[in-house]
């Protein structure tokens, strides 16, 4: 949630910041703003509620030429999305602002800090928790100036850096923040606790952003800032300080994201682009991880020996939203092929339930961004209780990737559309690989392992075929775009896909939708069925096919329209259903990955036909970094 961009160097800062905010708008688009220091060292700030284009219009013509600045695009937590609540926030109590701050996160003790600062004479202009940070740093700066300079380091020990260190030490909650100071045209200070920040290292310039996408094309080296670290940047230097360890040497890594990765590549929306990227992202998820010699999966980052993994007697999968749906698919896969008991938990509930968990339990935290606050909190709670924790995530250097004992990267590339598509199918593929891995560790035969690998290897080409449902999905969307409620129904492996299909529709079209196990429809939801309420059945051939057919007929008996996702050439379904989306034949355990494709396309086309912004749906942000 919320996107942060900063720059110090020799180029026009406002242009780079606006470009960076445009690339980060999927993290929040309630409001935006930026602040720069002109060549006279004065702070100039502009901000506007609404989409980024409003800010672009404001700064287009008369904004000062400056080579240092910070910017922010907001997803509102404290305070409505207004001009006044937009970032940056200015700090100071005397003759004009002394500093500007942008912040991502939630300050839990802001009311106490605000009361303290008001007693010192500070006047607040917003309803946000973030403005507290700006005035708190100014208060600390006043004290640091009176104390006088320290001499250990000519940059790190300056009053401005000391002020930020002293201020963040008083904050409770999460923050990723950037600060620029009046009069300091070559100083940018960043701090992180719980909200991601990435530093781009250039030649005579430095960039800062909430993730790596704004850095593509501008820097080829990056530094991931960790919790309790501050970064002090000038145009030519970068110093990193840890709260407890003092100055540390930053680990510089190559930036693997390119401008091509974050471009639209001719597609009208990122969501559609990412849907069509799935054959390749699935290949990437499997690349180097299938061993036909051993008929198993190979993972390089689990950091647990096969012997340790053989001693696991229970697995907990946790996540939020789409990742939770992928976890449900994983439950079926791992239990069927390894015979290990699997429990799927909402991350937002796991940390509070305090369930009895035996030794020999392994946690997998599943998250696209690696920054989901609830998932991170659940992982930390399991680690605190002494259980091994592994991550399944897409972002290298993310908080969960760093804090887990090991993990598996999706390698799906940046996912910019807020509604997750390619990350879901990649998560399901990785969970299928884990089913194979644990199965072969326990009782699965060599021949069964090879058959499993054969099915996985065919997936990318089958996804290409599933994408051919695009035209049919659009036609169906035209017929049902005015519906006010959808039911999504599936059984066994395809029950989680029903949940995911309903979520996709809700997220981007704002149509109410519910997913159920098809048999549960009789226990209440069938009361919703009428000629105006379509039911989407996921009904490919398999063990539960006949049972789902019966459920479909129950809907038809009540004159409910039926959209069916089915196997090719299924005349029985064609005779019963009003609309059909055919997917290629795959083994049952891989059906969720293929079945998800037409449901993604259906949601996409309905949203487009309803005039919705599919990449930036209302009230949502890509990375939920607050609890």
C-alpha positions as a Python dict, from the first residue, in 0.01 Angstrom:
ca = {
    (1, 'X'): (0, 0, 0),
    (2, 'X'): (112, 347, -90),
    (3, 'X'): (400, 413, -322),
    (4, 'X'): (712, 614, -242),
    (5, 'X'): (967, 759, -486),
    (6, 'X'): (1273, 969, -414),
    (7, 'X'): (1565, 1106, -615),
    (8, 'X'): (1891, 1289, -556),
    (9, 'X'): (2131, 1351, -842),
    (10, 'X'): (2169, 1579, -1141),
    (11, 'X'): (1848, 1529, -1341),
    (12, 'X'): (1511, 1705, -1312),
    (13, 'X'): (1368, 1541, -1004),
    (14, 'X'): (999, 1614, -1060),
    (15, 'X'): (995, 1436, -1398),
    (16, 'X'): (1158, 1124, -1254),
    (17, 'X'): (932, 1125, -950),
    (18, 'X'): (610, 1156, -1151),
    (19, 'X'): (727, 877, -1381),
    (20, 'X'): (806, 662, -1077),
    (21, 'X'): (469, 734, -918),
    (22, 'X'): (299, 634, -1240),
    (23, 'X'): (473, 296, -1217),
    (24, 'X'): (369, 263, -852),
    (25, 'X'): (12, 381, -883),
    (26, 'X'): (-113, 25, -842),
    (27, 'X'): (1, 48, -478),
    (28, 'X'): (-253, 323, -409),
    (29, 'X'): (-433, 590, -605),
    (30, 'X'): (-644, 789, -360),
    (31, 'X'): (-410, 1089, -388),
    (32, 'X'): (-56, 1184, -479),
    (33, 'X'): (202, 1453, -424),
    (34, 'X'): (566, 1553, -445),
    (35, 'X'): (813, 1793, -290),
    (36, 'X'): (1144, 1926, -423),
    (37, 'X'): (1417, 2161, -311),
    (38, 'X'): (1483, 2439, -558),
    (39, 'X'): (1833, 2568, -615),
    (40, 'X'): (1772, 2823, -340),
    (41, 'X'): (1715, 2535, -99),
    (42, 'X'): (1345, 2613, -47),
    (43, 'X'): (1082, 2337, -30),
    (44, 'X'): (815, 2337, -299),
    (45, 'X'): (528, 2094, -260),
    (46, 'X'): (223, 2003, -466),
    (47, 'X'): (-41, 1740, -394),
    (48, 'X'): (-386, 1643, -513),
    (49, 'X'): (-661, 1397, -429),
    (50, 'X'): (-763, 1150, -698),
    (51, 'X'): (-561, 986, -970),
    (52, 'X'): (-206, 1082, -1055),
    (53, 'X'): (-310, 1274, -1365),
    (54, 'X'): (-436, 1553, -1139),
    (55, 'X'): (-90, 1597, -992),
    (56, 'X'): (69, 1579, -1335),
    (57, 'X'): (-150, 1868, -1450),
    (58, 'X'): (-53, 2077, -1147),
    (59, 'X'): (324, 2036, -1187),
    (60, 'X'): (334, 2033, -1566),
    (61, 'X'): (430, 2391, -1632),
    (62, 'X'): (556, 2600, -1343),
    (63, 'X'): (718, 2357, -1102),
    (64, 'X'): (1076, 2448, -1005),
    (65, 'X'): (1370, 2283, -1170),
    (66, 'X'): (1534, 2076, -894),
    (67, 'X'): (1766, 1779, -863),
    (68, 'X'): (1631, 1639, -536),
    (69, 'X'): (1277, 1543, -444),
    (70, 'X'): (1032, 1293, -296),
    (71, 'X'): (689, 1175, -407),
    (72, 'X'): (399, 960, -288),
    (73, 'X'): (85, 792, -415),
    (74, 'X'): (-159, 709, -136),
    (75, 'X'): (-394, 434, -28),
    (76, 'X'): (-584, 590, 259),
    (77, 'X'): (-564, 444, 611),
    (78, 'X'): (-597, 737, 852),
    (79, 'X'): (-789, 1027, 704),
    (80, 'X'): (-1004, 1057, 394),
    (81, 'X'): (-846, 1087, 47),
    (82, 'X'): (-832, 1468, 30),
    (83, 'X'): (-578, 1723, -87),
    (84, 'X'): (-488, 1801, 272),
    (85, 'X'): (-431, 1437, 366),
    (86, 'X'): (-212, 1368, 64),
    (87, 'X'): (164, 1337, 107),
    (88, 'X'): (422, 1490, 138),
    (89, 'X'): (365, 1630, 484),
    (90, 'X'): (565, 1932, 593),
    (91, 'X'): (729, 1966, 932),
    (92, 'X'): (807, 2284, 1124),
    (93, 'X'): (652, 2531, 1365),
    (94, 'X'): (821, 2857, 1280),
    (95, 'X'): (889, 3045, 957),
    (96, 'X'): (782, 2794, 697),
    (97, 'X'): (853, 2424, 667),
    (98, 'X'): (1193, 2284, 754),
    (99, 'X'): (1140, 1942, 598),
    (100, 'X'): (907, 1722, 392),
    (101, 'X'): (816, 1358, 459),
    (102, 'X'): (647, 1082, 262),
    (103, 'X'): (539, 772, 452),
    (104, 'X'): (404, 425, 388),
    (105, 'X'): (272, 232, 688),
    (106, 'X'): (70, 291, 1002),
    (107, 'X'): (190, 472, 1315),
    (108, 'X'): (5, 310, 1606),
    (109, 'X'): (100, 568, 1870),
    (110, 'X'): (35, 875, 1655),
    (111, 'X'): (-235, 1010, 1888),
    (112, 'X'): (3, 1020, 2183),
    (113, 'X'): (276, 1174, 1969),
    (114, 'X'): (35, 1427, 1826),
    (115, 'X'): (-74, 1539, 2172),
    (116, 'X'): (291, 1578, 2274),
    (117, 'X'): (375, 1778, 1963),
    (118, 'X'): (70, 2003, 1997),
    (119, 'X'): (186, 2083, 2349),
    (120, 'X'): (514, 2194, 2192),
    (121, 'X'): (325, 2435, 1964),
    (122, 'X'): (297, 2231, 1642),
    (123, 'X'): (-18, 2285, 1437),
    (124, 'X'): (-151, 1996, 1230),
    (125, 'X'): (-300, 2044, 883),
    (126, 'X'): (-423, 1689, 813),
    (127, 'X'): (-608, 1395, 968),
    (128, 'X'): (-328, 1149, 894),
    (129, 'X'): (-97, 962, 1124),
    (130, 'X'): (190, 1044, 886),
    (131, 'X'): (200, 1418, 960),
    (132, 'X'): (313, 1330, 1311),
    (133, 'X'): (640, 1202, 1165),
    (134, 'X'): (715, 1532, 994),
    (135, 'X'): (669, 1742, 1308),
    (136, 'X'): (844, 1484, 1526),
    (137, 'X'): (1154, 1496, 1306),
    (138, 'X'): (1148, 1877, 1321),
    (139, 'X'): (1126, 1860, 1701),
    (140, 'X'): (1419, 1620, 1711),
    (141, 'X'): (1611, 1840, 1468),
    (142, 'X'): (1570, 2140, 1698),
    (143, 'X'): (1722, 1941, 1984),
    (144, 'X'): (2000, 1801, 1765),
    (145, 'X'): (2094, 2151, 1652),
    (146, 'X'): (2124, 2263, 2014),
    (147, 'X'): (2336, 1961, 2102),
    (148, 'X'): (2578, 2039, 1824),
    (149, 'X'): (2740, 1824, 1559),
    (150, 'X'): (2903, 1490, 1623),
    (151, 'X'): (3232, 1416, 1457),
    (152, 'X'): (3240, 1044, 1388),
    (153, 'X'): (3097, 1069, 1037),
    (154, 'X'): (3058, 1389, 839),
    (155, 'X'): (2726, 1272, 688),
    (156, 'X'): (2574, 1011, 920),
    (157, 'X'): (2626, 1218, 1235),
    (158, 'X'): (2484, 1543, 1104),
    (159, 'X'): (2186, 1689, 1296),
    (160, 'X'): (1950, 1603, 1010),
    (161, 'X'): (2032, 1233, 1017),
    (162, 'X'): (2039, 1228, 1397),
    (163, 'X'): (1692, 1385, 1396),
    (164, 'X'): (1551, 1106, 1177),
    (165, 'X'): (1715, 841, 1395),
    (166, 'X'): (1578, 992, 1712),
    (167, 'X'): (1230, 1033, 1562),
    (168, 'X'): (1186, 680, 1428),
    (169, 'X'): (1300, 544, 1765),
    (170, 'X'): (977, 690, 1908),
    (171, 'X'): (746, 542, 1646),
    (172, 'X'): (537, 231, 1709),
    (173, 'X'): (398, 61, 1402),
    (174, 'X'): (529, 33, 1048),
    (175, 'X'): (701, 279, 824),
    (176, 'X'): (887, 325, 504),
    (177, 'X'): (970, 693, 482),
    (178, 'X'): (1175, 951, 297),
    (179, 'X'): (1280, 1291, 427),
    (180, 'X'): (1429, 1595, 261),
    (181, 'X'): (1537, 1904, 451),
    (182, 'X'): (1529, 2274, 372),
    (183, 'X'): (1877, 2393, 287),
    (184, 'X'): (2013, 2041, 221),
    (185, 'X'): (2011, 2009, -156),
    (186, 'X'): (2230, 1700, -151),
    (187, 'X'): (2079, 1494, 129),
    (188, 'X'): (1797, 1240, 125),
    (189, 'X'): (1724, 1018, 427),
    (190, 'X'): (1521, 695, 418),
    (191, 'X'): (1410, 468, 702),
    (192, 'X'): (1230, 137, 709),
    (193, 'X'): (1039, -84, 950),
    (194, 'X'): (782, -318, 799),
    (195, 'X'): (727, -127, 474),
    (196, 'X'): (958, -197, 180),
    (197, 'X'): (1213, 44, 35),
    (198, 'X'): (1455, -24, -249),
    (199, 'X'): (1749, 203, -333),
    (200, 'X'): (1868, 237, -691),
    (201, 'X'): (2240, 306, -723),
    (202, 'X'): (2328, 512, -1027),
    (203, 'X'): (2629, 703, -1154),
    (204, 'X'): (2621, 1030, -961),
    (205, 'X'): (2261, 975, -850),
    (206, 'X'): (2045, 767, -620),
    (207, 'X'): (1681, 661, -640),
    (208, 'X'): (1446, 527, -374),
    (209, 'X'): (1114, 349, -427),
    (210, 'X'): (868, 113, -258),
    (211, 'X'): (957, -155, -510),
    (212, 'X'): (1195, -193, -799),
    (213, 'X'): (962, -101, -1088),
    (214, 'X'): (1036, 278, -1083),
    (215, 'X'): (1407, 203, -1095),
    (216, 'X'): (1395, 10, -1424),
    (217, 'X'): (1576, 198, -1695),
    (218, 'X'): (1741, 434, -1448),
    (219, 'X'): (1963, 213, -1233),
    (220, 'X'): (2110, -131, -1280),
    (221, 'X'): (2212, -186, -917),
    (222, 'X'): (1991, -190, -610),
    (223, 'X'): (2003, -218, -233),
    (224, 'X'): (1713, -362, -35),
    (225, 'X'): (1675, -172, 287),
    (226, 'X'): (1598, -398, 584),
    (227, 'X'): (1396, -331, 898),
    (228, 'X'): (1553, -91, 1147),
    (229, 'X'): (1786, 50, 881),
    (230, 'X'): (1834, 407, 763),
    (231, 'X'): (1984, 507, 431),
    (232, 'X'): (2162, 839, 394),
    (233, 'X'): (2201, 943, 31),
    (234, 'X'): (2379, 1217, -155),
    (235, 'X'): (2424, 1226, -529),
    (236, 'X'): (2757, 1044, -500),
    (237, 'X'): (2734, 842, -175),
    (238, 'X'): (2516, 591, 5),
    (239, 'X'): (2553, 508, 373),
    (240, 'X'): (2335, 258, 557),
    (241, 'X'): (2290, 258, 934),
    (242, 'X'): (2133, -12, 1147),
    (243, 'X'): (1958, 90, 1467),
    (244, 'X'): (2163, -148, 1678),
    (245, 'X'): (2473, -225, 1472),
    (246, 'X'): (2559, 127, 1354),
    (247, 'X'): (2695, 181, 1006),
    (248, 'X'): (2689, -130, 786),
    (249, 'X'): (2806, -208, 436),
    (250, 'X'): (2502, -234, 206),
    (251, 'X'): (2464, -544, -12),
    (252, 'X'): (2445, -417, -370),
    (253, 'X'): (2260, -646, -613),
    (254, 'X'): (2182, -630, -982),
    (255, 'X'): (1839, -502, -1078),
    (256, 'X'): (1662, -778, -1268),
    (257, 'X'): (1352, -581, -1369),
    (258, 'X'): (1359, -417, -1712),
    (259, 'X'): (1140, -151, -1870),
    (260, 'X'): (992, -426, -2089),
    (261, 'X'): (876, -609, -1776),
    (262, 'X'): (676, -310, -1659),
    (263, 'X'): (542, -193, -1997),
    (264, 'X'): (203, -276, -2146),
    (265, 'X'): (353, -440, -2456),
    (266, 'X'): (56, -329, -2666),
    (267, 'X'): (-213, -457, -2429),
    (268, 'X'): (-483, -214, -2312),
    (269, 'X'): (-442, -320, -1948),
    (270, 'X'): (-179, -483, -1731),
    (271, 'X'): (-429, -743, -1618),
    (272, 'X'): (-484, -868, -1973),
    (273, 'X'): (-109, -866, -2038),
    (274, 'X'): (-48, -1068, -1724),
    (275, 'X'): (-322, -1316, -1811),
    (276, 'X'): (-152, -1378, -2144),
    (277, 'X'): (192, -1406, -1982),
    (278, 'X'): (90, -1719, -1793),
    (279, 'X'): (232, -1980, -2031),
    (280, 'X'): (575, -1824, -1980),
    (281, 'X'): (538, -1755, -1608),
    (282, 'X'): (442, -2118, -1553),
    (283, 'X'): (749, -2225, -1748),
    (284, 'X'): (955, -1993, -1526),
    (285, 'X'): (804, -2142, -1209),
    (286, 'X'): (910, -2490, -1322),
    (287, 'X'): (1244, -2403, -1483),
    (288, 'X'): (1526, -2602, -1325),
    (289, 'X'): (1292, -2761, -1072),
    (290, 'X'): (1199, -3089, -1243),
    (291, 'X'): (1433, -3388, -1226),
    (292, 'X'): (1339, -3676, -1452),
    (293, 'X'): (1640, -3870, -1325),
    (294, 'X'): (1495, -3874, -973),
    (295, 'X'): (1131, -3825, -1077),
    (296, 'X'): (1097, -3541, -830),
    (297, 'X'): (1108, -3166, -785),
    (298, 'X'): (1427, -2979, -702),
    (299, 'X'): (1440, -2669, -483),
    (300, 'X'): (1752, -2469, -409),
    (301, 'X'): (1628, -2242, -133),
    (302, 'X'): (1443, -2451, 123),
    (303, 'X'): (1743, -2452, 358),
    (304, 'X'): (1615, -2773, 516),
    (305, 'X'): (1772, -3110, 447),
    (306, 'X'): (1570, -3397, 299),
    (307, 'X'): (1606, -3572, 634),
    (308, 'X'): (1457, -3272, 816),
    (309, 'X'): (1173, -3256, 566),
    (310, 'X'): (1105, -3627, 602),
    (311, 'X'): (1044, -3566, 971),
    (312, 'X'): (769, -3313, 897),
    (313, 'X'): (434, -3456, 998),
    (314, 'X'): (208, -3158, 932),
    (315, 'X'): (207, -2858, 698),
    (316, 'X'): (33, -2525, 752),
    (317, 'X'): (-29, -2308, 445),
    (318, 'X'): (-118, -1946, 513),
    (319, 'X'): (-194, -1642, 300),
    (320, 'X'): (-452, -1376, 221),
    (321, 'X'): (-694, -1328, -67),
    (322, 'X'): (-581, -1498, -386),
    (323, 'X'): (-282, -1652, -208),
    (324, 'X'): (-523, -1818, 36),
    (325, 'X'): (-711, -1968, -258),
    (326, 'X'): (-384, -2102, -395),
    (327, 'X'): (-317, -2251, -52),
    (328, 'X'): (-648, -2440, -75),
    (329, 'X'): (-534, -2588, -406),
    (330, 'X'): (-207, -2679, -234),
    (331, 'X'): (-396, -2856, 44),
    (332, 'X'): (-554, -3094, -208),
    (333, 'X'): (-226, -3147, -392),
    (334, 'X'): (2, -3213, -96),
    (335, 'X'): (-245, -3430, 92),
    (336, 'X'): (-322, -3644, -212),
    (337, 'X'): (33, -3707, -321),
    (338, 'X'): (228, -3703, 7),
    (339, 'X'): (-39, -3812, 254),
    (340, 'X'): (76, -3535, 486),
    (341, 'X'): (-201, -3355, 674),
    (342, 'X'): (-230, -2996, 556),
    (343, 'X'): (-411, -2708, 725),
    (344, 'X'): (-494, -2385, 541),
    (345, 'X'): (-516, -2074, 755),
    (346, 'X'): (-608, -1714, 688),
    (347, 'X'): (-292, -1531, 783),
    (348, 'X'): (-499, -1255, 944),
    (349, 'X'): (-646, -1511, 1186),
    (350, 'X'): (-357, -1749, 1244),
    (351, 'X'): (-156, -1516, 1467),
    (352, 'X'): (-455, -1460, 1697),
    (353, 'X'): (-594, -1813, 1721),
    (354, 'X'): (-303, -1962, 1910),
    (355, 'X'): (-381, -2311, 1781),
    (356, 'X'): (-202, -2610, 1932),
    (357, 'X'): (72, -2692, 1684),
    (358, 'X'): (291, -2995, 1737),
    (359, 'X'): (660, -3024, 1675),
    (360, 'X'): (718, -3140, 1319),
    (361, 'X'): (489, -2871, 1175),
    (362, 'X'): (616, -2670, 879),
    (363, 'X'): (469, -2334, 774),
    (364, 'X'): (455, -2209, 417),
    (365, 'X'): (368, -1838, 394),
    (366, 'X'): (227, -1764, 48),
    (367, 'X'): (234, -1408, -84),
    (368, 'X'): (292, -1246, -420),
    (369, 'X'): (454, -929, -286),
    (370, 'X'): (633, -1076, 13),
    (371, 'X'): (514, -772, 208),
    (372, 'X'): (158, -865, 309),
    (373, 'X'): (138, -747, 669),
    (374, 'X'): (-94, -1019, 797),
    (375, 'X'): (111, -1296, 635),
    (376, 'X'): (433, -1150, 773),
    (377, 'X'): (282, -1133, 1122),
    (378, 'X'): (167, -1497, 1099),
    (379, 'X'): (513, -1607, 988),
    (380, 'X'): (677, -1421, 1275),
    (381, 'X'): (439, -1581, 1525),
    (382, 'X'): (519, -1930, 1396),
    (383, 'X'): (892, -1856, 1407),
    (384, 'X'): (854, -1731, 1764),
    (385, 'X'): (704, -2067, 1858),
    (386, 'X'): (1000, -2248, 1708),
    (387, 'X'): (846, -2389, 1389),
    (388, 'X'): (1038, -2386, 1059),
    (389, 'X'): (897, -2131, 815),
    (390, 'X'): (925, -2121, 438),
    (391, 'X'): (799, -1861, 192),
    (392, 'X'): (640, -1887, -150),
    (393, 'X'): (667, -1538, -296),
    (394, 'X'): (742, -1344, -611),
    (395, 'X'): (960, -1053, -499),
    (396, 'X'): (1328, -1102, -430),
    (397, 'X'): (1445, -912, -124),
    (398, 'X'): (1096, -877, 22),
    (399, 'X'): (1035, -885, 397),
    (400, 'X'): (890, -1236, 402),
    (401, 'X'): (1165, -1367, 174),
    (402, 'X'): (1422, -1227, 415),
    (403, 'X'): (1259, -1343, 737),
    (404, 'X'): (1157, -1695, 640),
    (405, 'X'): (1400, -1979, 701),
    (406, 'X'): (1397, -2049, 328),
    (407, 'X'): (1163, -2036, 36),
    (408, 'X'): (1065, -2067, -326),
    (409, 'X'): (1045, -1776, -568),
    (410, 'X'): (773, -1775, -831),
    (411, 'X'): (985, -1597, -1097),
    (412, 'X'): (664, -1457, -1244),
    (413, 'X'): (802, -1107, -1301),
    (414, 'X'): (632, -788, -1184),
    (415, 'X'): (256, -820, -1142),
    (416, 'X'): (116, -469, -1175),
    (417, 'X'): (-256, -536, -1219),
    (418, 'X'): (-409, -516, -872),
    (419, 'X'): (-617, -830, -928),
    (420, 'X'): (-369, -1117, -918),
    (421, 'X'): (-368, -1356, -1214),
    (422, 'X'): (-28, -1493, -1311),
    (423, 'X'): (85, -1505, -949),
    (424, 'X'): (-209, -1734, -864),
    (425, 'X'): (-130, -1991, -1131),
    (426, 'X'): (242, -1974, -1050),
    (427, 'X'): (164, -2032, -681),
    (428, 'X'): (-46, -2336, -777),
    (429, 'X'): (239, -2472, -990),
    (430, 'X'): (488, -2432, -704),
    (431, 'X'): (245, -2605, -468),
    (432, 'X'): (209, -2888, -722),
    (433, 'X'): (589, -2918, -724),
    (434, 'X'): (579, -2941, -345),
    (435, 'X'): (317, -3216, -371),
    (436, 'X'): (555, -3405, -599),
    (437, 'X'): (855, -3336, -375),
    (438, 'X'): (693, -3448, -51),
    (439, 'X'): (528, -3741, -229),
    (440, 'X'): (862, -3870, -352),
    (441, 'X'): (1014, -3821, -4),
    (442, 'X'): (747, -4048, 139),
    (443, 'X'): (574, -4310, -70),
    (444, 'X'): (523, -4198, -432),
    (445, 'X'): (673, -4440, -685),
    (446, 'X'): (928, -4344, -946),
    (447, 'X'): (677, -4415, -1224),
    (448, 'X'): (410, -4199, -1061),
    (449, 'X'): (667, -3923, -1021),
    (450, 'X'): (748, -3934, -1392),
    (451, 'X'): (378, -3924, -1478),
    (452, 'X'): (337, -3621, -1253),
    (453, 'X'): (628, -3447, -1426),
    (454, 'X'): (482, -3526, -1766),
    (455, 'X'): (157, -3356, -1669),
    (456, 'X'): (336, -3049, -1536),
    (457, 'X'): (559, -3019, -1841),
    (458, 'X'): (258, -3003, -2072),
    (459, 'X'): (98, -2717, -1879),
    (460, 'X'): (238, -2411, -2063),
    (461, 'X'): (110, -2531, -2401),
    (462, 'X'): (-227, -2618, -2249),
    (463, 'X'): (-251, -2271, -2096),
    (464, 'X'): (-196, -2131, -2446),
    (465, 'X'): (-502, -2330, -2557),
    (466, 'X'): (-705, -2214, -2259),
    (467, 'X'): (-630, -1854, -2357),
    (468, 'X'): (-822, -1918, -2679),
    (469, 'X'): (-1141, -1890, -2473),
    (470, 'X'): (-1092, -1513, -2483),
    (471, 'X'): (-1346, -1450, -2762),
    (472, 'X'): (-1608, -1674, -2603),
    (473, 'X'): (-1549, -1510, -2264),
    (474, 'X'): (-1610, -1167, -2414),
    (475, 'X'): (-1932, -1283, -2579),
    (476, 'X'): (-2058, -1425, -2250),
    (477, 'X'): (-1953, -1106, -2072),
    (478, 'X'): (-2171, -900, -2308),
    (479, 'X'): (-2474, -1111, -2213),
    (480, 'X'): (-2426, -1102, -1837),
    (481, 'X'): (-2252, -774, -1762),
    (482, 'X'): (-2567, -630, -1603),
    (483, 'X'): (-2614, -914, -1357),
    (484, 'X'): (-2604, -809, -994),
    (485, 'X'): (-2498, -1145, -845),
    (486, 'X'): (-2299, -1445, -966),
    (487, 'X'): (-2254, -1787, -809),
    (488, 'X'): (-1931, -1981, -875),
    (489, 'X'): (-1948, -2354, -807),
    (490, 'X'): (-1692, -2635, -819),
    (491, 'X'): (-1596, -2948, -630),
    (492, 'X'): (-1273, -3100, -510),
    (493, 'X'): (-977, -2935, -686),
    (494, 'X'): (-1206, -2687, -855),
    (495, 'X'): (-1373, -2556, -539),
    (496, 'X'): (-1080, -2315, -470),
    (497, 'X'): (-1104, -2202, -833),
    (498, 'X'): (-1470, -2116, -775),
    (499, 'X'): (-1361, -1895, -485),
    (500, 'X'): (-1090, -1734, -697),
    (501, 'X'): (-1321, -1675, -993),
    (502, 'X'): (-1574, -1504, -767),
    (503, 'X'): (-1301, -1289, -612),
    (504, 'X'): (-1175, -1177, -953),
    (505, 'X'): (-1523, -1066, -1053),
    (506, 'X'): (-1581, -881, -727),
    (507, 'X'): (-1245, -708, -736),
    (508, 'X'): (-1263, -553, -1078),
    (509, 'X'): (-1632, -535, -1183),
    (510, 'X'): (-1791, -458, -842),
    (511, 'X'): (-2052, -729, -901),
    (512, 'X'): (-2139, -937, -596),
    (513, 'X'): (-2019, -1295, -639),
    (514, 'X'): (-1981, -1594, -414),
    (515, 'X'): (-1787, -1917, -455),
    (516, 'X'): (-1904, -2243, -301),
    (517, 'X'): (-1842, -2615, -315),
    (518, 'X'): (-2109, -2717, -565),
    (519, 'X'): (-2281, -2950, -318),
    (520, 'X'): (-2308, -2672, -58),
    (521, 'X'): (-2522, -2473, -296),
    (522, 'X'): (-2822, -2674, -171),
    (523, 'X'): (-2757, -2556, 186),
    (524, 'X'): (-2861, -2197, 139),
    (525, 'X'): (-2719, -2029, -174),
    (526, 'X'): (-2975, -2197, -400),
    (527, 'X'): (-3224, -1947, -257),
    (528, 'X'): (-3045, -1683, -466),
    (529, 'X'): (-3107, -1865, -793),
    (530, 'X'): (-3342, -1697, -1037),
    (531, 'X'): (-3339, -1617, -1412),
    (532, 'X'): (-3123, -1308, -1345),
    (533, 'X'): (-2853, -1482, -1138),
    (534, 'X'): (-2594, -1669, -1344),
    (535, 'X'): (-2410, -1967, -1194),
    (536, 'X'): (-2059, -2041, -1317),
    (537, 'X'): (-1981, -2413, -1292),
    (538, 'X'): (-1627, -2543, -1312),
    (539, 'X'): (-1704, -2890, -1443),
    (540, 'X'): (-1423, -3058, -1637),
    (541, 'X'): (-1424, -3438, -1659),
    (542, 'X'): (-1308, -3616, -1345),
    (543, 'X'): (-1407, -3818, -1041),
    (544, 'X'): (-1671, -3572, -922),
    (545, 'X'): (-1808, -3491, -1268),
    (546, 'X'): (-2137, -3678, -1221),
    (547, 'X'): (-2197, -3512, -886),
    (548, 'X'): (-2144, -3166, -1031),
    (549, 'X'): (-2377, -3249, -1319),
    (550, 'X'): (-2651, -3314, -1062),
    (551, 'X'): (-2581, -2977, -900),
    (552, 'X'): (-2596, -2809, -1240),
    (553, 'X'): (-2934, -2970, -1313),
    (554, 'X'): (-3065, -2839, -980),
    (555, 'X'): (-2982, -2487, -1093),
    (556, 'X'): (-3142, -2539, -1432),
    (557, 'X'): (-3459, -2675, -1269),
    (558, 'X'): (-3495, -2334, -1106),
    (559, 'X'): (-3441, -2146, -1431),
    (560, 'X'): (-3098, -2019, -1333),
    (561, 'X'): (-2865, -1940, -1626),
    (562, 'X'): (-2550, -2155, -1630),
    (563, 'X'): (-2202, -2073, -1759),
    (564, 'X'): (-1991, -2389, -1765),
    (565, 'X'): (-1613, -2432, -1780),
    (566, 'X'): (-1582, -2783, -1918),
    (567, 'X'): (-1369, -3034, -2108),
    (568, 'X'): (-1355, -3012, -2488),
    (569, 'X'): (-1642, -3175, -2674),
    (570, 'X'): (-1856, -3233, -2366),
    (571, 'X'): (-2198, -3252, -2532),
    (572, 'X'): (-2373, -3336, -2208),
    (573, 'X'): (-2267, -3007, -2054),
    (574, 'X'): (-2339, -2821, -2375),
    (575, 'X'): (-2696, -2950, -2371),
    (576, 'X'): (-2750, -2836, -2013),
    (577, 'X'): (-2556, -2508, -1992),
    (578, 'X'): (-2650, -2176, -2147),
    (579, 'X'): (-2286, -2083, -2213),
    (580, 'X'): (-1973, -2293, -2241),
    (581, 'X'): (-1603, -2219, -2203),
    (582, 'X'): (-1396, -2522, -2307),
    (583, 'X'): (-1056, -2589, -2155),
    (584, 'X'): (-805, -2852, -2267),
    (585, 'X'): (-793, -3187, -2095),
    (586, 'X'): (-542, -3211, -1811),
    (587, 'X'): (-492, -3444, -1514),
    (588, 'X'): (-739, -3363, -1238),
    (589, 'X'): (-475, -3227, -1004),
    (590, 'X'): (-379, -2963, -1262),
    (591, 'X'): (-734, -2858, -1349),
    (592, 'X'): (-733, -2554, -1116),
    (593, 'X'): (-445, -2396, -1309),
    (594, 'X'): (-617, -2434, -1645),
    (595, 'X'): (-971, -2364, -1520),
    (596, 'X'): (-863, -2031, -1375),
    (597, 'X'): (-779, -1888, -1718),
    (598, 'X'): (-1132, -1848, -1864),
    (599, 'X'): (-1257, -1717, -1528),
    (600, 'X'): (-989, -1447, -1534),
    (601, 'X'): (-1087, -1355, -1889),
    (602, 'X'): (-1459, -1350, -1805),
    (603, 'X'): (-1403, -1115, -1511),
    (604, 'X'): (-1177, -895, -1722),
    (605, 'X'): (-1426, -854, -2006),
    (606, 'X'): (-1723, -793, -1774),
    (607, 'X'): (-1527, -521, -1596),
    (608, 'X'): (-1423, -357, -1923),
    (609, 'X'): (-1779, -362, -2057),
    (610, 'X'): (-1900, -201, -1734),
    (611, 'X'): (-1644, 77, -1771),
    (612, 'X'): (-1440, -21, -1466),
    (613, 'X'): (-1070, 47, -1427),
    (614, 'X'): (-948, -312, -1417),
    (615, 'X'): (-591, -227, -1322),
    (616, 'X'): (-687, 12, -1042),
    (617, 'X'): (-1013, -110, -888),
    (618, 'X'): (-1168, 113, -627),
    (619, 'X'): (-1057, 82, -265),
    (620, 'X'): (-789, -178, -346),
    (621, 'X'): (-411, -172, -353),
    (622, 'X'): (-167, -429, -479),
    (623, 'X'): (41, -481, -170),
    (624, 'X'): (-143, -474, 163),
    (625, 'X'): (127, -366, 404),
    (626, 'X'): (-104, -269, 690),
    (627, 'X'): (-301, -501, 916),
}
